[in-house]
Amino acid sequence: MNAADKHDDWLALGDDWRAQATGTVDVEALRDEVRRRGRRLRWAILHELAGFAIAMGLCVWVLVTDRAGIPVTVVIGLLVILVGFQGWSLWIRRRQVSDSGLDAKAMVDLEIARARTSLRYWRVSIWLSVAMWLMLYAAAMLGIGMVGTPADAISADKWAGILVGAGSVGIGFGIWAWWLGRRTSARLLRLRGLRDELSDR
């Protein structure tokens, strides 16, 4: 087992620190872990921005071509939500990308902040997904998009397909976010333990 594997889990890292006879902290192992998670965060942000650009492009395509038959009000609402959420997600992580020049306690504090932000991000994502599905449901119940010529009107069957599709994706996303949130919560507890340990030294 190499050093990276040995210190992959924060609990194992804490055990290693406590087992050291000299009482010193393996700062380099901690720094490697923080940098690795920083790289993951930067990649996650890049992928998120790419997904945001694709989603925006699809919304604009729907507005311009109107081939999907989705009401303009629904698409505009989705655009507003996408822009607002993306701006918020970048704002809450603006100080968590850089991890250079930090001592051991500052690195643990940074990881605690990252974990808290991750929990907030996924909680907001879940509730936003629920809100968007409810908005689609309300639009279907109000009959939005069911007027006009038969060629461009949204039928009840199409609305049912939209709701089932969006609901299925939302449920899958919610389960995954719940699992990730449990892991992050457990990691946050370990990080707080490490911070308390560093404060006592």
trRosetta pair geometry for C-beta under 8 A, 3 or more apart (Angstrom, degrees):
i j d omega theta_ij theta_ji phi_ij phi_ji
1 5 4.8 -120 -166 88 87 126
1 6 5.4 109 136 -65 115 86
2 5 5.2 93 56 13 71 101
2 6 6.9 -131 102 -10 36 94
3 6 5.5 -55 -145 34 33 116
3 7 6.3 2 167 5 68 109
3 29 6.6 -123 175 -108 108 99
3 32 7.6 60 125 64 112 168
4 7 6.7 -75 -147 50 24 88
4 8 6.6 52 151 -64 62 89
4 32 6.8 -116 -104 148 80 136
4 36 7.8 121 -147 -72 107 153
5 8 5.5 -25 -151 -20 35 119
6 12 6.5 -148 169 141 57 133
6 16 7.3 81 150 -70 109 143
7 12 6.4 -154 -117 99 36 106
7 13 4.7 66 -149 -88 85 98
7 16 6.9 -57 -95 13 91 154
7 26 7.7 -127 -97 101 142 138
7 29 4.6 -168 -93 -176 167 114
7 30 8.0 -115 -179 -68 141 40
7 32 7.1 87 85 77 138 118
7 33 5.9 -107 135 -62 112 118
8 12 7.2 31 54 48 60 135
8 33 7.8 165 -121 -113 30 103
9 12 4.4 81 72 8 98 106
9 13 6.9 -166 94 -9 50 85
10 13 5.2 -51 -147 36 38 117
10 14 6.3 42 154 -21 67 101
10 33 7.6 120 -89 -179 78 154
10 187 5.7 103 21 -146 140 83
10 190 4.4 127 108 117 120 137
10 191 6.2 -43 -176 -65 157 72
10 194 6.9 -94 180 -32 107 140
11 14 5.7 -51 -151 34 32 111
11 15 6.5 34 150 -19 64 103
11 190 5.3 -94 -72 -123 72 143
12 15 5.5 -51 -149 35 35 114
12 16 6.5 39 151 -22 65 102
13 16 5.7 -51 -152 32 32 113
13 17 6.7 33 151 -19 64 103
13 26 7.7 -127 -160 62 87 119
13 29 6.4 180 -134 131 106 123
13 30 7.1 114 -176 -86 136 73
13 33 6.8 -23 -85 -46 156 159
13 194 7.5 6 104 -99 107 138
14 17 5.7 -52 -151 33 35 112
14 18 6.4 29 155 -15 67 106
14 190 6.2 -136 -21 -172 142 98
14 193 6.3 25 -130 105 153 116
14 194 5.4 -118 -95 -81 106 95
14 197 7.2 141 -145 7 99 160
15 18 5.8 -58 -147 40 31 108
15 19 6.1 29 155 -21 66 111
16 19 5.8 -61 -146 37 29 110
16 20 7.0 42 154 -39 62 95
16 26 6.4 -26 123 7 121 140
16 29 7.4 -39 97 95 150 168
17 20 6.0 -45 -161 7 34 114
17 25 5.7 4 -133 -123 117 68
17 26 6.4 -128 -88 12 80 91
17 194 7.5 97 31 -131 158 93
17 197 6.9 103 115 133 138 148
18 197 7.5 -85 -76 -143 91 147
20 23 6.4 -172 101 -51 98 15
20 24 6.0 -92 136 52 146 65
20 25 8.0 -178 39 -87 154 25
20 26 7.3 172 -59 -39 146 93
23 201 6.7 168 164 -132 103 114
25 30 6.9 1 158 -17 108 139
25 104 5.1 65 106 -133 151 161
25 198 6.6 24 -76 -106 151 95
25 201 7.2 163 -36 64 109 171
26 29 4.1 21 127 20 118 117
26 30 6.4 142 97 -16 70 87
27 30 5.5 -59 -151 41 35 113
27 31 6.0 38 152 -24 69 107
27 103 7.7 -57 -136 -166 128 59
27 104 5.1 -97 -112 -75 93 104
28 31 5.5 -50 -142 36 32 113
28 32 6.4 37 155 -22 64 102
29 32 5.8 -50 -150 32 31 113
29 33 6.6 31 152 -18 63 105
30 33 5.8 -57 -152 36 32 111
30 34 6.3 29 153 -17 67 107
30 104 5.8 63 81 -133 161 84
30 107 5.6 115 146 103 112 147
30 108 7.3 -45 -163 -59 131 84
31 34 5.7 -54 -145 38 32 110
31 35 6.2 30 157 -17 66 108
31 107 6.5 -100 -92 -108 58 160
32 35 5.9 -58 -146 39 28 109
32 36 6.2 30 155 -22 64 107
33 36 5.7 -54 -148 34 29 112
33 37 6.4 22 157 -11 64 107
33 111 7.9 7 120 -89 106 144
34 37 6.0 -59 -149 41 30 106
34 38 6.2 36 150 -24 64 107
34 99 5.0 -170 146 177 108 143
34 102 7.5 -98 136 66 164 134
34 107 4.7 -89 -66 -163 158 110
34 110 6.5 64 -148 82 123 126
34 111 6.1 -106 -109 -60 90 109
35 38 5.3 -52 -147 34 33 117
35 39 6.6 37 153 -21 65 99
35 99 6.0 -165 -89 89 56 131
36 39 5.8 -50 -154 31 32 110
36 40 6.7 33 148 -17 63 104
37 40 5.4 -49 -149 36 39 116
37 41 6.4 44 150 -23 66 101
37 111 6.8 67 76 -115 158 97
37 114 6.8 110 143 127 128 164
38 41 5.5 -50 -148 33 33 113
38 42 6.5 32 154 -17 65 103
38 97 6.7 99 -159 -171 93 43
38 98 7.7 31 -149 -152 134 9
38 99 4.4 -123 -72 4 147 134
39 42 5.8 -54 -148 36 33 110
39 43 6.4 31 154 -16 66 106
40 43 5.8 -57 -148 39 31 110
40 44 6.2 35 153 -23 66 107
41 44 5.6 -53 -147 34 31 114
41 45 6.5 31 155 -19 64 103
41 93 7.1 -168 -177 -168 119 131
41 96 6.6 -108 179 123 160 101
41 97 6.3 -154 112 -112 122 63
41 114 6.7 -89 -82 -142 142 126
42 45 5.8 -52 -149 34 32 111
42 46 6.5 32 152 -18 64 105
42 97 6.0 87 -81 -148 89 100
43 46 5.6 -54 -149 37 34 112
43 47 6.3 31 155 -16 67 106
44 47 5.9 -56 -147 40 30 108
44 48 6.1 34 153 -23 64 108
45 48 5.5 -53 -146 36 31 115
45 49 6.4 31 155 -19 64 104
45 90 7.4 93 -147 -106 114 79
45 93 6.9 -157 -87 104 123 147
45 97 7.4 -30 -6 -98 156 117
46 49 5.8 -53 -148 36 30 109
46 50 6.5 31 152 -19 63 104
47 50 5.5 -52 -148 35 34 113
47 51 6.4 34 153 -17 66 104
48 51 5.8 -54 -149 38 31 110
48 52 6.3 35 150 -22 64 106
48 86 7.5 163 149 -127 104 90
48 89 6.9 -115 162 122 151 147
49 52 5.4 -50 -145 35 34 116
49 53 6.4 37 154 -21 64 102
49 86 7.6 101 -106 -156 62 121
50 53 5.8 -51 -150 33 31 111
50 54 6.6 31 152 -17 64 104
51 54 5.7 -54 -148 37 34 111
51 55 6.2 33 154 -18 67 106
52 55 5.8 -55 -146 38 30 110
52 56 6.2 30 155 -18 65 107
52 82 6.5 147 -145 177 85 105
52 86 4.9 78 -124 -102 146 142
53 56 5.8 -54 -146 37 29 111
53 57 6.3 32 154 -21 63 107
54 57 5.6 -56 -149 36 30 113
54 58 6.4 31 153 -20 65 104
55 58 5.7 -53 -149 34 32 111
55 59 6.5 32 153 -19 64 104
55 82 5.7 -165 117 -131 129 145
56 59 5.7 -54 -149 35 32 111
56 60 6.4 30 154 -16 66 106
56 79 7.0 81 -126 -129 74 86
56 82 6.4 -178 -75 124 80 147
56 83 7.9 78 -98 -68 115 83
57 60 5.8 -55 -147 38 31 109
57 61 6.2 35 153 -22 65 107
58 61 5.5 -53 -147 35 31 115
58 62 6.4 34 153 -21 65 103
59 62 5.7 -52 -151 33 32 111
59 63 6.5 30 152 -17 64 105
59 75 5.4 149 -157 -169 88 95
59 78 5.9 -160 -110 97 128 114
59 79 5.1 154 153 -76 155 94
59 82 7.3 -149 -24 12 153 153
60 63 5.6 -55 -149 37 34 111
60 64 6.1 26 156 -16 68 110
61 64 6.0 -59 -142 40 28 105
61 65 5.8 -6 172 11 67 116
62 65 6.7 -68 -128 53 20 87
62 66 7.0 69 174 -92 55 32
62 67 7.3 -110 -125 45 56 71
62 68 4.9 -34 -127 23 104 127
62 70 5.7 -9 -177 48 136 117
62 75 5.3 -160 99 -113 126 141
63 66 7.3 7 -168 -64 19 71
63 72 6.6 79 -124 -129 84 85
63 75 5.5 -179 -68 125 90 150
63 76 7.7 86 -95 -64 126 76
65 68 7.9 83 88 -6 101 76
66 69 7.2 70 170 -78 71 35
66 152 6.9 5 151 -140 117 121
69 145 7.0 102 157 -176 79 120
69 152 6.0 -174 -119 -161 87 56
69 153 7.5 15 -160 99 115 12
69 154 5.3 143 147 -80 110 83
69 158 6.8 -32 101 167 138 159
70 74 5.4 -104 169 77 99 127
70 75 5.6 111 110 -54 116 100
70 145 6.9 -48 -160 -116 31 151
70 154 7.4 60 -104 -78 36 135
70 162 7.9 129 -104 -112 100 145
71 74 4.6 92 68 3 90 104
71 75 7.1 -164 95 -5 48 85
71 139 6.7 -152 35 -170 140 132
71 144 5.0 -36 -44 148 167 103
71 145 3.9 -114 -54 -68 104 107
71 154 7.1 -75 -40 -9 87 137
72 75 5.7 -59 -149 39 35 109
72 76 6.1 32 156 -18 70 107
73 76 5.9 -54 -143 39 30 109
73 77 6.2 33 156 -20 63 108
73 139 7.7 177 92 -119 111 124
73 144 6.6 -82 57 -171 127 140
74 77 5.7 -56 -150 37 28 113
74 78 6.4 30 152 -20 63 106
74 135 7.6 147 -129 135 83 107
74 136 7.1 67 -141 -104 124 73
74 139 5.7 40 -83 -118 114 169
74 144 7.0 141 -44 118 107 134
74 145 7.3 -22 -7 -46 129 133
75 78 5.6 -54 -150 36 32 113
75 79 6.4 37 150 -22 64 103
76 79 5.5 -50 -150 33 34 115
76 80 6.6 36 152 -19 65 102
77 80 5.8 -53 -151 34 32 111
77 81 6.5 30 153 -16 65 107
77 135 6.6 -155 140 166 149 148
78 81 5.7 -56 -148 38 33 111
78 82 6.2 35 155 -22 67 107
78 132 7.4 70 -107 -142 82 119
79 82 5.7 -55 -146 35 29 112
79 83 6.3 24 159 -14 65 107
80 83 6.1 -58 -147 39 27 107
80 84 6.1 24 157 -16 64 113
81 84 5.9 -60 -144 41 27 110
81 85 6.0 21 162 -15 66 111
81 128 7.0 146 -171 -171 117 114
81 132 6.5 120 167 -89 172 112
82 85 6.1 -59 -142 39 24 105
82 86 6.1 19 162 -16 63 112
83 86 6.0 -59 -144 39 25 108
83 87 6.3 25 159 -17 63 110
84 87 6.0 -59 -148 38 26 109
84 88 6.3 24 156 -17 64 110
85 88 5.7 -57 -147 38 31 111
85 89 6.2 30 157 -21 67 107
85 124 7.6 168 -134 135 98 117
85 125 7.8 93 -161 -100 131 70
85 128 6.3 82 -96 -156 134 167
86 89 5.8 -53 -143 35 30 110
86 90 6.5 27 158 -14 63 106
87 90 6.1 -59 -151 38 29 107
87 91 6.3 31 153 -23 64 110
88 91 5.6 -58 -148 34 31 115
88 92 6.4 22 161 -16 68 106
88 124 7.6 -113 120 146 140 160
89 92 6.4 -54 -144 35 29 103
89 93 6.7 2 163 4 61 114
89 121 6.2 72 -126 -129 95 108
90 93 6.4 -79 -149 51 28 95
90 94 6.5 59 152 -70 66 86
91 94 5.8 -22 -153 -28 32 117
92 117 5.4 160 143 -143 108 108
92 120 6.7 -127 -179 94 157 132
92 121 7.0 -174 84 -73 142 93
93 96 4.9 -77 -159 45 68 115
93 97 6.8 80 150 -47 92 86
93 117 5.8 124 -85 165 79 151
93 121 8.0 20 -50 -71 114 133
94 97 7.5 -47 -170 -3 25 106
95 98 7.6 -58 -168 38 47 94
95 113 7.8 -48 94 143 101 150
96 110 6.7 147 -136 -168 76 87
96 113 5.9 -153 -98 112 115 111
96 114 5.1 142 -166 -87 133 84
96 117 6.3 -120 -27 17 165 160
99 102 6.3 -63 -175 8 61 132
99 107 6.9 68 -168 -124 102 85
99 110 6.0 140 -118 143 93 161
102 106 3.9 -136 -164 99 101 118
102 107 4.7 136 114 -61 127 76
102 110 6.5 -38 -137 -18 170 137
103 106 5.1 88 50 14 68 106
103 107 7.1 -129 98 -10 32 91
104 107 5.8 -59 -151 33 28 111
104 108 6.6 23 155 -14 64 104
104 198 5.9 -164 119 -131 113 137
105 108 5.8 -54 -150 37 35 109
105 109 6.3 36 151 -19 66 106
105 195 6.9 86 -145 -137 78 77
105 198 5.0 174 -90 134 87 142
105 199 7.3 93 -120 -70 126 67
106 109 5.5 -52 -146 38 33 115
106 110 6.3 40 151 -24 64 102
107 110 5.5 -49 -149 32 33 114
107 111 6.6 30 153 -15 64 103
108 111 5.7 -54 -149 38 34 110
108 112 6.4 39 150 -22 65 103
108 191 6.0 164 -167 -168 88 89
108 194 5.4 -149 -132 109 136 112
108 195 4.8 175 131 -81 134 84
108 198 6.3 175 15 4 155 151
109 112 5.6 -51 -148 34 33 114
109 113 6.5 34 152 -18 64 104
109 195 6.8 94 -70 -113 66 127
110 113 5.7 -54 -151 36 32 111
110 114 6.4 34 150 -20 65 105
111 114 5.4 -49 -145 36 35 115
111 115 6.3 37 155 -20 65 103
111 191 5.4 -148 108 -130 110 138
112 115 5.8 -54 -148 36 30 110
112 116 6.4 30 154 -17 64 106
112 188 6.6 90 -137 -143 70 79
112 191 4.9 178 -81 131 81 134
112 192 6.7 92 -113 -71 124 69
112 195 6.6 0 -48 -45 140 142
113 116 5.8 -54 -146 38 31 110
113 117 6.2 32 155 -19 64 108
114 117 5.7 -56 -147 38 29 111
114 118 6.3 34 153 -24 64 105
115 118 5.6 -51 -149 32 32 115
115 119 6.6 33 153 -18 64 102
115 184 5.4 167 -157 -174 87 94
115 187 5.8 -153 -119 99 136 105
115 188 4.4 174 136 -84 143 92
115 191 6.3 177 1 16 151 154
116 119 5.8 -53 -153 34 33 111
116 120 6.4 30 152 -15 66 106
116 188 6.8 101 -63 -121 66 132
117 120 5.7 -56 -147 40 33 110
117 121 6.0 39 153 -26 67 106
118 121 5.6 -51 -145 33 29 115
118 122 6.5 19 161 -11 64 106
118 180 7.8 -110 162 147 114 109
118 184 5.1 -142 102 -137 126 151
119 122 6.3 -62 -148 40 27 101
119 123 6.2 26 157 -18 65 110
119 181 5.9 90 -126 -138 77 89
119 184 5.5 -170 -67 113 86 134
119 185 6.7 86 -98 -71 129 78
119 188 7.3 -14 -36 -45 134 148
120 123 5.9 -58 -145 38 29 110
120 124 6.2 26 160 -15 66 108
121 124 6.2 -62 -151 39 24 106
121 125 6.2 27 152 -23 62 111
122 125 5.3 -50 -143 35 35 117
122 126 6.4 38 157 -23 66 100
122 177 4.3 170 -170 -162 112 107
122 180 6.2 -167 -104 88 161 116
122 181 5.4 -151 95 -71 144 102
122 184 7.8 152 15 21 141 151
123 126 5.9 -52 -151 31 30 109
123 127 6.6 18 157 -7 64 107
123 181 7.2 91 -60 -110 80 139
124 127 6.1 -61 -147 44 31 104
124 128 5.9 33 156 -22 67 111
125 128 5.8 -58 -143 38 26 111
125 129 6.4 31 156 -22 63 105
125 173 7.5 -112 141 156 112 121
125 177 6.2 -160 85 -114 119 152
126 129 5.8 -55 -153 32 29 112
126 130 6.6 28 151 -17 64 104
126 173 7.5 -178 -104 120 69 97
126 174 5.3 89 -134 -117 104 83
126 177 5.3 -163 -66 93 107 153
126 178 7.8 78 -94 -57 146 77
127 130 5.5 -50 -149 35 37 113
127 131 6.3 39 151 -20 66 104
128 131 5.5 -52 -146 37 34 113
128 132 6.3 35 154 -20 66 104
129 132 5.8 -53 -147 35 30 110
129 133 6.5 30 154 -18 63 104
129 170 4.6 159 160 -132 119 101
129 173 6.0 -171 -108 87 167 137
129 174 6.9 -148 81 -63 144 93
130 133 5.8 -56 -151 36 31 109
130 134 6.4 30 152 -18 65 107
130 170 6.9 127 -76 -175 51 136
131 134 5.7 -55 -149 37 32 112
131 135 6.4 37 151 -23 65 103
132 135 5.5 -49 -150 32 34 115
132 136 6.6 35 151 -17 64 101
132 166 7.4 -124 118 -177 101 131
132 170 7.9 -172 70 -91 102 129
133 136 5.7 -52 -153 36 35 111
133 137 6.3 38 148 -21 66 105
133 163 7.4 93 -162 -146 87 73
133 166 5.4 170 -108 128 88 116
133 167 5.9 95 -143 -86 135 70
133 170 5.4 -41 -54 -38 136 166
134 137 5.4 -51 -146 36 35 115
134 138 6.3 37 153 -21 66 102
135 138 5.7 -51 -147 35 31 111
135 139 6.4 33 152 -20 63 104
136 139 5.6 -53 -149 35 33 113
136 140 6.4 33 152 -20 65 104
136 162 6.3 -140 -175 131 131 113
136 163 5.9 173 124 -95 118 76
136 166 5.9 75 39 57 167 165
137 140 5.7 -54 -151 35 32 111
137 141 6.3 28 153 -17 66 107
137 163 6.1 83 -88 -122 75 122
138 141 5.7 -56 -145 39 32 109
138 142 6.1 23 158 -12 66 111
139 142 6.0 -62 -144 44 28 105
139 144 4.3 -66 -165 44 84 128
139 145 7.1 40 162 5 109 112
139 159 8.0 -155 104 -135 87 117
140 143 7.7 36 176 -71 31 29
140 144 7.5 -69 -64 40 23 84
140 156 7.9 94 -168 -135 100 63
140 159 4.1 132 -125 -178 111 132
140 160 7.9 117 -152 -62 146 47
140 162 7.5 -178 -74 70 123 118
140 163 6.2 -33 -31 -54 160 127
143 146 4.4 -74 -171 32 82 130
143 147 7.3 71 145 -34 104 88
144 154 7.9 16 105 46 56 133
145 148 7.9 -38 -167 12 44 122
145 153 6.8 137 153 -158 61 55
145 154 3.8 23 129 15 113 124
145 159 7.7 147 78 -78 121 106
146 153 5.5 51 -165 -175 34 105
146 154 5.6 -74 -79 68 58 76
146 155 7.2 93 -125 -105 89 24
146 156 7.5 32 -112 -58 129 66
146 159 7.8 -32 -71 -39 105 132
147 153 6.1 -152 86 -116 10 112
148 152 5.0 -62 128 83 139 98
148 153 4.6 176 64 -70 90 86
149 152 5.5 58 61 27 88 90
149 153 6.6 -162 79 -21 34 96
150 153 5.9 -53 -123 29 27 113
154 158 5.0 -123 -164 83 78 130
154 159 5.8 91 147 -56 114 89
155 158 4.7 100 54 5 77 100
155 159 7.1 -138 98 -2 43 85
156 159 5.6 -53 -149 38 35 112
156 160 6.3 40 151 -23 66 103
157 160 5.5 -51 -150 33 32 114
157 161 6.5 34 151 -19 64 103
158 161 5.6 -51 -152 35 35 113
158 162 6.4 37 150 -20 66 103
159 162 5.6 -52 -149 35 34 113
159 163 6.3 30 155 -17 67 107
160 163 5.9 -57 -146 39 30 109
160 164 6.1 26 158 -16 66 109
161 164 5.9 -56 -141 40 28 107
161 165 6.0 27 160 -18 64 111
162 165 6.0 -60 -146 39 25 109
162 166 6.1 17 160 -12 64 112
163 166 6.0 -57 -140 42 26 105
163 167 5.9 27 159 -20 63 113
164 167 5.7 -57 -141 40 26 112
164 168 6.2 29 158 -22 63 106
165 168 6.0 -55 -148 32 26 109
165 169 6.6 21 157 -12 62 107
166 169 5.9 -57 -149 40 31 109
166 170 6.1 32 153 -21 65 111
167 170 5.5 -57 -144 38 30 113
167 171 6.3 31 158 -21 66 104
168 171 5.9 -52 -146 33 29 109
168 172 6.5 26 156 -14 62 107
169 172 5.9 -59 -150 40 30 110
169 173 6.1 29 154 -18 66 110
170 173 5.6 -56 -144 40 29 111
170 174 6.1 33 156 -24 65 107
171 174 5.6 -53 -146 34 29 114
171 175 6.5 30 156 -19 63 103
172 175 6.0 -54 -150 33 31 109
172 176 6.5 25 155 -13 64 109
173 176 5.8 -60 -149 41 31 110
173 177 6.1 28 155 -18 68 110
174 177 5.8 -56 -141 39 29 109
174 178 6.2 34 156 -24 64 105
175 178 5.7 -52 -148 32 29 113
175 179 6.6 28 154 -17 63 105
176 179 5.8 -55 -151 36 32 110
176 180 6.3 27 153 -14 66 108
177 180 5.6 -55 -144 42 33 111
177 181 6.0 39 153 -25 65 106
178 181 5.6 -54 -147 34 28 114
178 182 6.7 31 154 -21 62 101
179 182 5.9 -51 -153 30 31 110
179 183 6.8 29 151 -14 63 104
180 183 5.7 -55 -152 37 36 111
180 184 6.2 33 152 -18 68 108
181 184 5.6 -55 -143 39 32 110
181 185 6.2 36 156 -23 66 104
182 185 5.8 -51 -145 34 29 112
182 186 6.6 28 155 -17 62 105
183 186 5.9 -57 -152 36 30 109
183 187 6.3 28 152 -17 65 109
184 187 5.5 -55 -146 39 34 112
184 188 6.2 41 152 -27 66 103
185 188 5.5 -49 -148 30 31 115
185 189 6.9 35 152 -20 61 99
186 189 5.8 -50 -157 30 34 112
186 190 6.8 31 149 -15 64 104
187 190 5.7 -55 -152 37 37 111
187 191 6.2 39 150 -21 68 105
188 191 5.6 -52 -146 36 33 113
188 192 6.5 35 154 -20 64 102
189 192 5.8 -53 -151 33 31 111
189 193 6.6 34 150 -20 62 104
190 193 5.5 -53 -154 34 35 115
190 194 6.5 36 149 -19 66 103
191 194 5.5 -52 -149 36 36 112
191 195 6.4 37 151 -20 66 102
192 195 5.5 -50 -147 34 35 112
192 196 6.4 36 153 -19 65 102
193 196 5.8 -53 -149 35 32 110
193 197 6.4 33 151 -20 64 107
194 197 5.5 -54 -148 36 32 115
194 198 6.4 32 154 -18 65 104
195 198 5.7 -53 -148 36 33 109
195 199 6.4 35 153 -22 65 105
196 199 5.6 -53 -148 33 33 113
196 200 6.6 30 154 -20 64 106
197 200 5.9 -58 -152 32 31 109
197 201 6.9 30 152 -26 63 107
198 201 5.8 -58 -154 26 37 113
